[in-house]
Amino acid sequence: MTNPQALIGGTYTVTFSVNAGATAYTVLRNGNPTAQSNVAFSPGQAIQIDGMSATISGSPANGDVFEMAPSTPISVFDAVDQAIADLNTTNRSGTQNAQAASTNLASIDSVMGQLQSARSQVGATLNRADGVTDRLSALKLASQTERSNAESLDMTQAISDFGNQQTGYDAALKTYSLVQKLSLFNYLG
């Protein structure tokens, strides 16, 4: 991928044709022609397609086809079943077995990546749930404390405390009013 904003999606098919020793390629998107038709091919040179780049080496024969398709997630069971089926296939060459093993290992790695991603998402969701649970527990404790303070109020003590506070307030007001009346003229007079 060279430019994610330019990706259109779909399946791309690169078809090669050889005429008089010259190799050319044509790119189809979802079976429909693109602007790249009968372009001269040179091995190892990147083929640029809608924000993607593909490098094909070697000498393709007339009619060779390469396909690029979006990846689709596969299940763990499908990957393991395919690996078992490939291992049980008889009359295969060493190269075919090596290619099948490589493909199956890549599939299993992909599945493990999907599992890790799902596990990360579940972990993040559990962390959010734990945070909400902690906040609700704290709010519940605070409200229970307030309720307990309101319900277990000793009325005699509360009235006594209120009376003491009222007396202190009255004394402060009287002291302030007396201080306000003091001035140099009142003192001399």
Beta strands, then each sheet from edge to edge (+ up, - down):
strand 1: 12-19
strand 2: 22-29
strand 3: 32-33
strand 4: 39-40
strand 5: 46-49
strand 6: 52-55
strand 7: 65-68
sheet 1: 3+ 2- 1+ 7-
sheet 2: 3+ 2- 4+
sheet 3: 5+ 6-
end
